[in-house]
Amino acid sequence: MSIKIPLSKIEEGIKLALQKCDEHLASAEILASKSALSNAVVSLEFGIEEFGRAVALIEKHKAGSEDIET
């Protein structure tokens, strides 16, 4: 299924996904420094997921496409 999202909202989504990615990576760094490695890995995985979301949105924005797969 796909939905239409205005390009301006896609830009917002890119910024938000990158911000969340940074937050997850910062959390992972803190957790790793406290030797909570299992928890750090989970935060790292969330960061990677958010980064992937940002990349997908960037590709849609570059293409000028407002159709987003859900």
Backbone as CSV, one residue per row, in Angstrom:
resi,resn,N_x,N_y,N_z,CA_x,CA_y,CA_z,C_x,C_y,C_z
1,MET,0.849,-1.175,0.000,0.000,0.000,0.000,0.894,1.237,0.000
2,SER,0.473,2.268,-0.685,1.246,3.508,-0.678,0.324,4.678,-0.342
3,ILE,0.922,5.682,0.273,0.183,6.893,0.621,0.921,8.091,0.043
4,LYS,0.205,9.186,-0.153,0.812,10.408,-0.654,1.170,11.305,0.524
5,ILE,2.420,11.759,0.537,2.888,12.686,1.551,3.526,13.867,0.816
6,PRO,3.121,15.097,1.126,3.719,16.261,0.463,5.234,16.288,0.657
7,LEU,5.953,16.775,-0.362,7.408,16.813,-0.298,7.909,17.580,0.925
8,SER,7.195,18.628,1.335,7.627,19.392,2.511,7.571,18.531,3.773
9,LYS,6.601,17.661,3.850,6.491,16.752,4.995,7.559,15.665,4.922
10,ILE,7.942,15.268,3.710,9.015,14.300,3.566,10.314,14.905,4.102
11,GLU,10.555,16.183,3.821,11.735,16.873,4.357,11.717,16.834,5.884
12,GLU,10.569,17.095,6.478,10.430,17.023,7.936,10.753,15.619,8.432
13,GLY,10.254,14.624,7.723,10.493,13.235,8.089,11.967,12.869,8.040
14,ILE,12.681,13.390,7.052,14.115,13.144,6.937,14.838,13.714,8.154
15,LYS,14.524,14.956,8.493,15.157,15.606,9.648,14.848,14.853,10.939
16,LEU,13.614,14.444,11.099,13.216,13.729,12.309,13.905,12.368,12.398
17,ALA,13.973,11.645,11.289,14.622,10.331,11.288,16.106,10.460,11.619
18,LEU,16.774,11.472,11.075,18.194,11.666,11.377,18.402,12.076,12.829
19,GLN,17.497,12.889,13.351,17.576,13.286,14.759,17.418,12.064,15.661
20,LYS,16.426,11.226,15.364,16.205,10.017,16.159,17.406,9.064,16.030
21,CYS,17.990,8.985,14.845,19.176,8.162,14.640,20.298,8.629,15.569
22,ASP,20.545,9.932,15.602,21.571,10.497,16.486,21.288,10.159,17.945
23,GLU,20.028,10.272,18.346,19.667,9.985,19.735,19.924,8.518,20.094
24,HIS,19.552,7.622,19.198,19.770,6.194,19.446,21.262,5.868,19.503
25,LEU,22.039,6.479,18.610,23.473,6.213,18.611,24.137,6.764,19.870
26,ALA,23.689,7.937,20.335,24.215,8.498,21.581,23.880,7.584,22.755
27,SER,22.672,7.063,22.763,22.273,6.125,23.815,23.135,4.869,23.780
28,ALA,23.383,4.368,22.582,24.207,3.167,22.436,25.612,3.413,22.966
29,GLU,26.134,4.583,22.688,27.479,4.927,23.158,27.537,4.961,24.693
30,ILE,26.541,5.566,25.300,26.478,5.639,26.764,26.349,4.239,27.360
31,LEU,25.449,3.448,26.795,25.233,2.100,27.302,26.490,1.240,27.159
32,ALA,27.179,1.380,26.042,28.408,0.609,25.831,29.478,1.019,26.844
33,SER,29.543,2.317,27.145,30.541,2.781,28.116,30.245,2.269,29.522
34,LYS,28.992,1.889,29.775,28.578,1.341,31.074,28.586,-0.185,31.061
35,SER,29.125,-0.769,29.982,29.206,-2.225,29.796,27.841,-2.901,29.693
36,ALA,26.832,-2.141,29.294,25.500,-2.712,29.050,25.405,-3.000,27.549
37,LEU,26.211,-3.958,27.110,26.373,-4.180,25.672,25.111,-4.673,24.975
38,SER,24.337,-5.526,25.623,23.096,-6.001,24.998,22.149,-4.838,24.731
39,ASN,22.043,-3.948,25.697,21.177,-2.779,25.524,21.748,-1.827,24.473
40,ALA,23.069,-1.723,24.438,23.705,-0.860,23.440,23.401,-1.351,22.030
41,VAL,23.407,-2.669,21.848,23.127,-3.251,20.533,21.699,-2.920,20.099
42,VAL,20.770,-2.982,21.031,19.373,-2.662,20.703,19.264,-1.205,20.255
43,SER,19.896,-0.295,20.984,19.865,1.122,20.596,20.531,1.322,19.242
44,LEU,21.619,0.604,19.008,22.310,0.692,17.726,21.399,0.224,16.586
45,GLU,20.676,-0.866,16.811,19.745,-1.368,15.791,18.649,-0.346,15.482
46,PHE,18.132,0.308,16.528,17.125,1.351,16.298,17.726,2.511,15.500
47,GLY,18.972,2.867,15.809,19.643,3.932,15.062,19.798,3.583,13.596
48,ILE,20.172,2.343,13.335,20.324,1.889,11.948,18.976,1.924,11.229
49,GLU,17.925,1.523,11.915,16.589,1.546,11.320,16.169,2.971,10.950
50,GLU,16.420,3.910,11.847,16.072,5.311,11.569,16.902,5.863,10.416
51,PHE,18.183,5.469,10.361,19.032,5.913,9.254,18.498,5.385,7.932
52,GLY,18.095,4.126,7.918,17.508,3.540,6.716,16.240,4.267,6.286
53,ARG,15.427,4.647,7.273,14.209,5.405,6.979,14.573,6.745,6.329
54,ALA,15.596,7.417,6.874,16.024,8.705,6.311,16.505,8.533,4.875
55,VAL,17.291,7.492,4.626,17.799,7.242,3.273,16.646,6.999,2.302
56,ALA,15.679,6.206,2.704,14.526,5.926,1.834,13.759,7.218,1.525
57,LEU,13.582,8.058,2.539,12.873,9.320,2.326,13.677,10.274,1.436
58,ILE,14.993,10.273,1.604,15.841,11.115,0.757,15.704,10.691,-0.698
59,GLU,15.700,9.398,-0.949,15.550,8.894,-2.321,14.204,9.324,-2.914
60,LYS,13.141,9.224,-2.125,11.817,9.656,-2.606,11.825,11.150,-2.896
61,HIS,12.457,11.918,-2.010,12.493,13.378,-2.184,13.270,13.756,-3.433
62,LYS,14.427,13.109,-3.651,15.228,13.380,-4.846,14.456,13.078,-6.117
63,ALA,13.654,12.016,-6.064,12.868,11.608,-7.229,11.640,12.491,-7.415
64,GLY,11.346,13.322,-6.397,10.158,14.161,-6.462,8.872,13.379,-6.260
65,SER,8.999,12.201,-5.676,7.843,11.331,-5.481,7.195,11.580,-4.132
66,GLU,5.895,11.700,-4.136,5.139,11.863,-2.903,4.506,10.562,-2.451
67,ASP,4.742,9.489,-3.205,4.187,8.180,-2.866,5.159,7.438,-1.952
68,ILE,4.690,7.081,-0.778,5.495,6.377,0.201,4.858,5.028,0.463
69,GLU,5.666,3.975,0.384,5.181,2.632,0.684,5.029,2.474,2.186
70,THR,3.928,1.865,2.621,3.720,1.639,4.058,3.766,0.154,4.350
